[in-house]
């Protein structure tokens, strides 16, 4: 069940990250989900590192770190995807 939640949260984080980033992202939706999962994992790692991964109530800082990680990974991942695809057009 934890893998299902990781996919759902990664999907949501990826979509929010794509909405935050300016311009058009060219990666497919499945890759956005993968980037969202990776960003969420990175955000959790940073939250654990600074000691805010498990607090009383809602872990707002952890969620913001997950979103920041997803934005970074989706942005960088889109650049890598476009470079690998060979199409360097920007919109």
Helices and strands as residue ranges (DSSP letters): H 2-20, H 29-50, H 60-85
